Amino acid sequence: MCSGLIAITLTQDNAPQADEANLLSHPPTSQFSDYWDQGLAEITTYDLQQERYGEIHPGSANTIFVTEPFSQSKQVKLDYPSRTPKDNIPVLKLNMTRKFYTGVYPYSTMLSIFTPQDLKANPHSTKAVFSAQEWCGQSYSQLNLNGNNYNLEQRSYFEAHGDKSLRLDKAILEDEIWNTIRINPERLPQGTLQVIPSLFYTQLSHQAPNAVKATGTLEHKGEKSTYTLYYPTYDRTLTIHFASEFPYYIESWEEEAYSIGGDSKKMKTTATVKARKMLDYWSKHDLKDAPLRKELGLD
């Protein structure tokens, strides 16, 4: 798919620690379809407390989950899936945005991750994209699955991190964890793993985009479940809290890591649910639709 790639060889131990025979590809078809195939997207707004430069900055985050037909060959949304049914892999797409200010200037970031709904047949996400905009400039990363590798294109206004093309051995993506929870949390990877950290984290902390050792843990406590991913290399922890029953709503999350910029110290980013709504947002683009912003907690 890409030319002039730099090969990076990594070891892997990424199989979920569970009996494969007892794992469904996704929740029962009728249950999954009744919720996700309504022709609507699930939009959730979160109150965000984002660590940056050694301080906690208030902001907002949004998750937009929606199912889509996806081209296996082109790795883009299919405009006419009925014309090329053999090329179609139905995916669950997540668009996650974060917006916050650091002092006088704003940050705006967006992550897109495309995960096949049939996790048993296609256990790895097909594509991940991340972009960040702030007053210093823009950064962009894209991962595309290509056989046993992920091809990474990275662009940044920082000299050390800009304009790179890399090849990474296929491994678990931290960014696909969100979709795995929504499809079937019993397929969440547990135990000692090789994980490619979130593109949000590697891009904003200027870390090399390599797979590193991590530990995954899943806990069920009544109506709430918690998935934790810990990276010894960075002494960084991602914790996601979600509903134990389908459709496995994500209620909150925390990221604990050493701050970047200023005094390096352990700090915690948190996000807590504020509003949630199923909506065909792509058709709500007129002035008369503006009141929906209040329902979504966007004002």
MARKOL-22267 format. One record per residue (C-alpha): residue in one letter; residue number from 1; x negated, y, z negated. Coordinates in Angstrom, 3 decimals, decimal comma, always signed. Last residue first. Example, Ala and Ser with C-alpha at 12.3 -4.5 7.8 and 13.67 -1.06 7.14 Angstrom:
2
rec r: s&k: 2&east: -13,670&north: -1,060&up: -7,140
rec r: a&k: 1&east: -12,300&north: -4,500&up: -7,800
END
This chain:
299
rec r: d&k: 299&east: +23,765&north: +24,267&up: -24,560
rec r: l&k: 298&east: +22,790&north: +20,744&up: -23,435
rec r: g&k: 297&east: +24,746&north: +18,784&up: -26,051
rec r: l&k: 296&east: +26,409&north: +16,647&up: -23,392
rec r: e&k: 295&east: +29,871&north: +17,925&up: -24,280
rec r: k&k: 294&east: +28,525&north: +21,482&up: -24,130
rec r: r&k: 293&east: +27,033&north: +20,885&up: -20,699
rec r: l&k: 292&east: +30,383&north: +19,563&up: -19,527
rec r: p&k: 291&east: +31,672&north: +23,151&up: -19,716
rec r: a&k: 290&east: +29,576&north: +23,912&up: -16,559
rec r: d&k: 289&east: +31,726&north: +21,723&up: -14,286
rec r: k&k: 288&east: +33,793&north: +24,649&up: -12,995
rec r: l&k: 287&east: +30,577&north: +26,250&up: -11,713
rec r: d&k: 286&east: +30,062&north: +23,290&up: -9,399
rec r: h&k: 285&east: +27,463&north: +20,496&up: -9,596
rec r: k&k: 284&east: +29,401&north: +17,690&up: -11,237
rec r: s&k: 283&east: +29,251&north: +15,128&up: -8,397
rec r: w&k: 282&east: +25,744&north: +13,947&up: -9,269
rec r: y&k: 281&east: +26,774&north: +13,769&up: -12,944
rec r: d&k: 280&east: +28,992&north: +10,746&up: -12,429
rec r: l&k: 279&east: +29,398&north: +10,578&up: -16,212
rec r: m&k: 278&east: +29,240&north: +8,237&up: -19,190
rec r: k&k: 277&east: +28,616&north: +10,423&up: -22,252
rec r: r&k: 276&east: +26,275&north: +10,624&up: -25,254
rec r: a&k: 275&east: +25,488&north: +13,402&up: -27,730
rec r: k&k: 274&east: +22,893&north: +14,214&up: -30,429
rec r: v&k: 273&east: +20,710&north: +11,141&up: -30,762
rec r: t&k: 272&east: +17,496&north: +11,566&up: -32,745
rec r: a&k: 271&east: +13,974&north: +12,032&up: -31,347
rec r: t&k: 270&east: +10,774&north: +12,065&up: -33,415
rec r: t&k: 269&east: +7,099&north: +12,868&up: -32,755
rec r: k&k: 268&east: +4,791&north: +11,979&up: -35,639
rec r: m&k: 267&east: +1,345&north: +13,271&up: -36,542
rec r: k&k: 266&east: -2,031&north: +11,802&up: -37,476
rec r: k&k: 265&east: -4,710&north: +14,478&up: -37,346
rec r: s&k: 264&east: -7,086&north: +15,968&up: -34,789
rec r: d&k: 263&east: -7,460&north: +19,663&up: -35,563
rec r: g&k: 262&east: -6,658&north: +21,737&up: -32,477
rec r: g&k: 261&east: -5,908&north: +19,851&up: -29,274
rec r: i&k: 260&east: -4,444&north: +16,360&up: -29,084
rec r: s&k: 259&east: -2,783&north: +15,011&up: -32,208
rec r: y&k: 258&east: -3,504&north: +11,525&up: -33,483
rec r: a&k: 257&east: -0,569&north: +9,169&up: -33,060
rec r: e&k: 256&east: +2,918&north: +8,339&up: -34,347
rec r: e&k: 255&east: +5,728&north: +8,118&up: -31,811
rec r: e&k: 254&east: +9,265&north: +7,856&up: -33,172
rec r: w&k: 253&east: +12,562&north: +6,818&up: -31,620
rec r: s&k: 252&east: +16,293&north: +7,288&up: -32,036
rec r: e&k: 251&east: +19,728&north: +5,860&up: -31,209
rec r: i&k: 250&east: +19,078&north: +3,751&up: -28,116
rec r: y&k: 249&east: +22,423&north: +2,126&up: -27,305
rec r: y&k: 248&east: +22,201&north: -1,666&up: -26,925
rec r: p&k: 247&east: +25,115&north: -2,124&up: -24,494
rec r: f&k: 246&east: +25,515&north: -4,658&up: -26,085
rec r: e&k: 245&east: +25,048&north: -5,298&up: -29,808
rec r: s&k: 244&east: +21,976&north: -4,703&up: -31,983
rec r: a&k: 243&east: +22,130&north: -0,930&up: -31,523
rec r: f&k: 242&east: +18,727&north: +0,692&up: -31,009
rec r: h&k: 241&east: +15,734&north: +2,058&up: -32,921
rec r: i&k: 240&east: +12,480&north: +2,509&up: -30,953
rec r: t&k: 239&east: +9,081&north: +2,709&up: -32,676
rec r: l&k: 238&east: +5,918&north: +3,677&up: -30,775
rec r: t&k: 237&east: +2,693&north: +3,444&up: -32,778
rec r: r&k: 236&east: -0,791&north: +4,837&up: -32,054
rec r: d&k: 235&east: -4,088&north: +3,918&up: -33,700
rec r: y&k: 234&east: -5,544&north: +4,635&up: -30,245
rec r: t&k: 233&east: -7,386&north: +1,362&up: -29,709
rec r: p&k: 232&east: -5,218&north: -0,433&up: -32,303
rec r: y&k: 231&east: -2,087&north: +0,152&up: -30,150
rec r: y&k: 230&east: +1,200&north: -0,663&up: -31,942
rec r: l&k: 229&east: +4,561&north: -1,305&up: -30,250
rec r: t&k: 228&east: +7,610&north: -1,485&up: -32,505
rec r: y&k: 227&east: +11,139&north: -2,561&up: -31,604
rec r: t&k: 226&east: +13,922&north: -1,938&up: -34,093
rec r: s&k: 225&east: +17,443&north: -3,307&up: -34,310
rec r: k&k: 224&east: +20,508&north: -1,814&up: -35,953
rec r: e&k: 223&east: +23,960&north: -3,346&up: -36,566
rec r: g&k: 222&east: +22,608&north: -5,937&up: -38,983
rec r: k&k: 221&east: +18,842&north: -5,698&up: -39,306
rec r: h&k: 220&east: +17,150&north: -7,199&up: -36,251
rec r: e&k: 219&east: +13,378&north: -6,797&up: -35,924
rec r: l&k: 218&east: +11,197&north: -6,962&up: -32,802
rec r: t&k: 217&east: +7,395&north: -6,610&up: -32,961
rec r: g&k: 216&east: +4,876&north: -5,929&up: -30,173
rec r: t&k: 215&east: +1,122&north: -5,723&up: -30,757
rec r: a&k: 214&east: -1,185&north: -3,920&up: -28,354
rec r: k&k: 213&east: -4,436&north: -4,501&up: -26,485
rec r: v&k: 212&east: -5,147&north: -2,129&up: -23,629
rec r: a&k: 211&east: -4,108&north: -1,804&up: -19,985
rec r: n&k: 210&east: -5,854&north: +1,157&up: -18,397
rec r: p&k: 209&east: -4,679&north: +4,666&up: -17,444
rec r: a&k: 208&east: -7,719&north: +6,577&up: -18,790
rec r: q&k: 207&east: -6,616&north: +8,994&up: -21,506
rec r: h&k: 206&east: -6,078&north: +12,710&up: -20,912
rec r: s&k: 205&east: -3,695&north: +13,055&up: -23,874
rec r: l&k: 204&east: -0,916&north: +14,527&up: -21,712
rec r: q&k: 203&east: -1,376&north: +12,059&up: -18,845
rec r: t&k: 202&east: -2,016&north: +8,956&up: -20,943
rec r: y&k: 201&east: +0,894&north: +9,609&up: -23,307
rec r: f&k: 200&east: +3,560&north: +10,518&up: -20,754
rec r: l&k: 199&east: +2,333&north: +7,703&up: -18,487
rec r: s&k: 198&east: +3,197&north: +5,349&up: -21,336
rec r: p&k: 197&east: +0,530&north: +2,845&up: -22,247
rec r: i&k: 196&east: -0,372&north: -0,074&up: -19,924
rec r: v&k: 195&east: +0,061&north: -3,082&up: -22,197
rec r: q&k: 194&east: -1,927&north: -6,284&up: -22,804
rec r: l&k: 193&east: -0,164&north: -8,189&up: -25,553
rec r: t&k: 192&east: -0,528&north: -9,794&up: -28,989
rec r: g&k: 191&east: +2,882&north: -10,762&up: -30,365
rec r: q&k: 190&east: +6,197&north: -9,767&up: -28,843
rec r: p&k: 189&east: +7,406&north: -8,729&up: -25,398
rec r: l&k: 188&east: +11,080&north: -7,654&up: -25,307
rec r: r&k: 187&east: +13,088&north: -10,353&up: -23,539
rec r: e&k: 186&east: +15,527&north: -10,668&up: -26,428
rec r: p&k: 185&east: +16,285&north: -6,979&up: -25,851
rec r: n&k: 184&east: +18,265&north: -7,813&up: -22,680
rec r: i&k: 183&east: +19,125&north: -5,151&up: -20,104
rec r: r&k: 182&east: +19,194&north: -2,016&up: -22,314
rec r: i&k: 181&east: +16,157&north: -3,016&up: -24,360
rec r: t&k: 180&east: +14,256&north: -4,002&up: -21,215
rec r: n&k: 179&east: +15,023&north: -0,569&up: -19,762
rec r: w&k: 178&east: +13,368&north: +1,259&up: -22,672
rec r: i&k: 177&east: +10,413&north: -1,152&up: -22,707
rec r: e&k: 176&east: +9,667&north: -0,304&up: -19,054
rec r: d&k: 175&east: +7,587&north: +2,747&up: -20,046
rec r: e&k: 174&east: +5,218&north: +0,638&up: -22,121
rec r: l&k: 173&east: +4,361&north: -1,207&up: -18,944
rec r: i&k: 172&east: +3,452&north: -4,878&up: -19,313
rec r: a&k: 171&east: +0,551&north: -5,927&up: -17,113
rec r: k&k: 170&east: -0,366&north: -6,287&up: -13,444
rec r: d&k: 169&east: -4,069&north: -5,661&up: -12,924
rec r: l&k: 168&east: -4,702&north: -1,991&up: -12,236
rec r: r&k: 167&east: -5,721&north: -0,473&up: -8,910
rec r: l&k: 166&east: -6,702&north: +3,176&up: -8,908
rec r: s&k: 165&east: -6,310&north: +6,251&up: -6,700
rec r: k&k: 164&east: -7,441&north: +9,496&up: -8,278
rec r: d&k: 163&east: -6,710&north: +13,136&up: -7,452
rec r: g&k: 162&east: -6,967&north: +14,758&up: -10,882
rec r: h&k: 161&east: -8,084&north: +13,448&up: -14,243
rec r: a&k: 160&east: -11,542&north: +14,902&up: -14,823
rec r: e&k: 159&east: -10,839&north: +18,091&up: -12,838
rec r: f&k: 158&east: -7,647&north: +18,984&up: -14,720
rec r: y&k: 157&east: -5,031&north: +20,288&up: -12,232
rec r: s&k: 156&east: -3,688&north: +16,757&up: -12,068
rec r: r&k: 155&east: -2,812&north: +14,053&up: -9,565
rec r: q&k: 154&east: -2,764&north: +10,315&up: -10,203
rec r: e&k: 153&east: -1,827&north: +7,548&up: -7,779
rec r: l&k: 152&east: -1,752&north: +4,121&up: -9,377
rec r: n&k: 151&east: -1,374&north: +0,818&up: -7,547
rec r: y&k: 150&east: -0,132&north: -1,861&up: -9,916
rec r: n&k: 149&east: -1,532&north: -5,277&up: -9,202
rec r: n&k: 148&east: -0,632&north: -8,948&up: -8,871
rec r: g&k: 147&east: +1,576&north: -8,341&up: -5,836
rec r: n&k: 146&east: +1,910&north: -4,584&up: -5,344
rec r: l&k: 145&east: +3,925&north: -2,846&up: -8,071
rec r: n&k: 144&east: +3,804&north: +0,922&up: -7,648
rec r: l&k: 143&east: +2,646&north: +3,293&up: -10,403
rec r: q&k: 142&east: +2,941&north: +7,065&up: -9,943
rec r: s&k: 141&east: +1,308&north: +9,921&up: -11,864
rec r: y&k: 140&east: +1,773&north: +13,699&up: -11,594
rec r: s&k: 139&east: +0,379&north: +16,772&up: -13,344
rec r: q&k: 138&east: +1,305&north: +20,440&up: -12,886
rec r: g&k: 137&east: -0,196&north: +23,779&up: -13,903
rec r: c&k: 136&east: -1,398&north: +25,916&up: -16,824
rec r: w&k: 135&east: +2,136&north: +27,265&up: -17,339
rec r: e&k: 134&east: +3,651&north: +23,849&up: -17,913
rec r: q&k: 133&east: +4,953&north: +21,104&up: -15,667
rec r: a&k: 132&east: +4,646&north: +17,378&up: -16,271
rec r: s&k: 131&east: +5,418&north: +14,498&up: -13,910
rec r: f&k: 130&east: +5,784&north: +10,751&up: -14,382
rec r: v&k: 129&east: +6,722&north: +7,957&up: -11,985
rec r: a&k: 128&east: +7,117&north: +4,227&up: -12,587
rec r: k&k: 127&east: +7,844&north: +1,547&up: -9,998
rec r: t&k: 126&east: +8,743&north: -2,115&up: -9,588
rec r: s&k: 125&east: +9,140&north: -3,089&up: -13,225
rec r: h&k: 124&east: +7,794&north: -6,525&up: -14,079
rec r: p&k: 123&east: +9,795&north: -9,622&up: -15,087
rec r: n&k: 122&east: +11,364&north: -10,205&up: -11,656
rec r: a&k: 121&east: +13,121&north: -13,598&up: -11,603
rec r: k&k: 120&east: +13,689&north: -13,727&up: -15,367
rec r: l&k: 119&east: +14,183&north: -9,994&up: -15,675
rec r: d&k: 118&east: +17,119&north: -9,943&up: -13,265
rec r: q&k: 117&east: +18,129&north: -6,285&up: -13,630
rec r: p&k: 116&east: +14,945&north: -5,188&up: -11,866
rec r: t&k: 115&east: +13,315&north: -2,205&up: -13,627
rec r: f&k: 114&east: +12,790&north: +1,244&up: -12,063
rec r: i&k: 113&east: +11,154&north: +3,829&up: -14,352
rec r: s&k: 112&east: +11,364&north: +7,612&up: -14,008
rec r: l&k: 111&east: +9,614&north: +9,898&up: -16,518
rec r: m&k: 110&east: +10,132&north: +13,654&up: -16,597
rec r: t&k: 109&east: +8,293&north: +16,449&up: -18,370
rec r: s&k: 108&east: +8,930&north: +20,169&up: -18,970
rec r: y&k: 107&east: +6,614&north: +22,123&up: -21,240
rec r: p&k: 106&east: +7,279&north: +25,776&up: -22,017
rec r: y&k: 105&east: +4,954&north: +28,694&up: -22,849
rec r: v&k: 104&east: +4,919&north: +31,224&up: -25,685
rec r: g&k: 103&east: +4,051&north: +28,999&up: -28,602
rec r: t&k: 102&east: +4,288&north: +25,425&up: -27,409
rec r: y&k: 101&east: +7,842&north: +25,138&up: -26,117
rec r: f&k: 100&east: +9,810&north: +21,948&up: -25,564
rec r: k&k: 99&east: +11,541&north: +19,963&up: -22,830
rec r: r&k: 98&east: +11,548&north: +16,181&up: -22,508
rec r: t&k: 97&east: +13,188&north: +14,241&up: -19,689
rec r: m&k: 96&east: +13,783&north: +10,522&up: -19,312
rec r: n&k: 95&east: +15,121&north: +9,111&up: -16,035
rec r: l&k: 94&east: +15,825&north: +5,426&up: -16,440
rec r: k&k: 93&east: +16,798&north: +3,191&up: -13,552
rec r: l&k: 92&east: +18,329&north: -0,252&up: -13,921
rec r: v&k: 91&east: +17,554&north: -2,125&up: -10,746
rec r: p&k: 90&east: +19,334&north: -4,157&up: -8,074
rec r: i&k: 89&east: +16,688&north: -5,602&up: -5,733
rec r: n&k: 88&east: +17,719&north: -5,050&up: -2,111
rec r: d&k: 87&east: +15,431&north: -6,136&up: +0,731
rec r: k&k: 86&east: +17,512&north: -9,211&up: +1,573
rec r: p&k: 85&east: +20,663&north: -7,069&up: +1,701
rec r: t&k: 84&east: +19,273&north: -4,757&up: +4,398
rec r: r&k: 83&east: +22,288&north: -3,086&up: +6,047
rec r: s&k: 82&east: +24,514&north: -3,510&up: +2,993
rec r: p&k: 81&east: +21,985&north: -1,539&up: +0,919
rec r: y&k: 80&east: +22,563&north: +1,693&up: +2,892
rec r: d&k: 79&east: +20,746&north: +4,534&up: +1,083
rec r: l&k: 78&east: +18,374&north: +2,146&up: -0,659
rec r: k&k: 77&east: +16,540&north: +3,796&up: -3,562
rec r: v&k: 76&east: +12,780&north: +3,678&up: -3,054
rec r: q&k: 75&east: +10,190&north: +0,938&up: -3,439
rec r: k&k: 74&east: +9,664&north: +0,609&up: +0,329
rec r: s&k: 73&east: +9,506&north: -3,202&up: +0,438
rec r: q&k: 72&east: +11,655&north: -4,134&up: -2,566
rec r: s&k: 71&east: +14,199&north: -1,442&up: -1,730
rec r: f&k: 70&east: +16,411&north: -0,575&up: -4,688
rec r: p&k: 69&east: +20,182&north: -0,644&up: -5,164
rec r: e&k: 68&east: +20,944&north: +1,431&up: -8,261
rec r: t&k: 67&east: +22,083&north: +1,093&up: -11,872
rec r: v&k: 66&east: +22,060&north: +4,172&up: -14,116
rec r: f&k: 65&east: +20,400&north: +5,310&up: -17,349
rec r: i&k: 64&east: +19,818&north: +9,031&up: -17,961
rec r: t&k: 63&east: +17,836&north: +9,712&up: -21,132
rec r: n&k: 62&east: +17,531&north: +13,285&up: -22,315
rec r: a&k: 61&east: +15,121&north: +15,022&up: -24,657
rec r: s&k: 60&east: +15,327&north: +18,364&up: -26,454
rec r: g&k: 59&east: +12,898&north: +20,694&up: -28,178
rec r: p&k: 58&east: +11,356&north: +21,613&up: -31,498
rec r: h&k: 57&east: +7,524&north: +21,767&up: -31,708
rec r: i&k: 56&east: +5,529&north: +19,900&up: -34,356
rec r: e&k: 55&east: +1,921&north: +21,049&up: -34,685
rec r: g&k: 54&east: -1,563&north: +19,643&up: -34,045
rec r: y&k: 53&east: -1,763&north: +20,829&up: -30,462
rec r: r&k: 52&east: +1,443&north: +18,976&up: -29,493
rec r: e&k: 51&east: +3,836&north: +16,845&up: -31,520
rec r: q&k: 50&east: +7,436&north: +16,911&up: -30,305
rec r: q&k: 49&east: +10,499&north: +17,188&up: -32,557
rec r: l&k: 48&east: +13,321&north: +16,321&up: -30,178
rec r: d&k: 47&east: +17,080&north: +16,446&up: -30,771
rec r: y&k: 46&east: +18,390&north: +13,884&up: -28,327
rec r: t&k: 45&east: +20,839&north: +14,021&up: -25,409
rec r: t&k: 44&east: +22,247&north: +10,844&up: -23,884
rec r: i&k: 43&east: +23,555&north: +10,371&up: -20,338
rec r: e&k: 42&east: +24,929&north: +7,008&up: -19,211
rec r: a&k: 41&east: +25,458&north: +7,080&up: -15,454
rec r: l&k: 40&east: +28,716&north: +6,248&up: -13,707
rec r: g&k: 39&east: +29,790&north: +4,122&up: -10,738
rec r: q&k: 38&east: +31,418&north: +1,689&up: -13,142
rec r: d&k: 37&east: +28,732&north: -0,921&up: -12,530
rec r: w&k: 36&east: +26,875&north: -0,526&up: -15,832
rec r: y&k: 35&east: +29,606&north: -1,239&up: -18,374
rec r: d&k: 34&east: +31,896&north: -3,814&up: -16,781
rec r: s&k: 33&east: +28,928&north: -5,193&up: -14,855
rec r: f&k: 32&east: +26,917&north: -6,104&up: -17,941
rec r: q&k: 31&east: +29,879&north: -7,654&up: -19,735
rec r: s&k: 30&east: +31,061&north: -9,569&up: -16,660
rec r: t&k: 29&east: +27,562&north: -10,795&up: -15,839
rec r: p&k: 28&east: +26,727&north: -12,041&up: -19,322
rec r: p&k: 27&east: +23,736&north: -10,036&up: -20,643
rec r: h&k: 26&east: +20,581&north: -10,108&up: -18,486
rec r: s&k: 25&east: +18,253&north: -12,769&up: -17,131
rec r: l&k: 24&east: +19,300&north: -14,892&up: -20,099
rec r: l&k: 23&east: +16,658&north: -16,297&up: -22,420
rec r: n&k: 22&east: +17,047&north: -19,720&up: -24,039
rec r: a&k: 21&east: +14,950&north: -21,604&up: -21,481
rec r: e&k: 20&east: +12,176&north: -19,020&up: -21,817
rec r: d&k: 19&east: +11,625&north: -19,929&up: -25,486
rec r: a&k: 18&east: +10,098&north: -16,822&up: -27,051
rec r: q&k: 17&east: +6,766&north: -15,019&up: -27,451
rec r: p&k: 16&east: +7,110&north: -12,859&up: -24,350
rec r: a&k: 15&east: +4,208&north: -13,473&up: -21,948
rec r: n&k: 14&east: +1,708&north: -10,628&up: -21,693
rec r: d&k: 13&east: -1,664&north: -12,122&up: -22,360
rec r: q&k: 12&east: -3,689&north: -10,278&up: -19,759
rec r: t&k: 11&east: -7,319&north: -9,504&up: -18,990
rec r: l&k: 10&east: -8,204&north: -6,445&up: -16,967
rec r: t&k: 9&east: -10,187&north: -5,868&up: -13,793
rec r: i&k: 8&east: -10,155&north: -2,324&up: -12,408
rec r: a&k: 7&east: -10,472&north: -1,992&up: -8,617
rec r: i&k: 6&east: -10,878&north: +1,516&up: -7,210
rec r: l&k: 5&east: -8,503&north: +2,039&up: -4,301
rec r: g&k: 4&east: -9,575&north: +3,546&up: -0,979
rec r: s&k: 3&east: -6,291&north: +2,705&up: +0,704
rec r: c&k: 2&east: -2,846&north: +2,386&up: -0,817
rec r: m&k: 1&east: +0,000&north: +0,000&up: +0,000
END
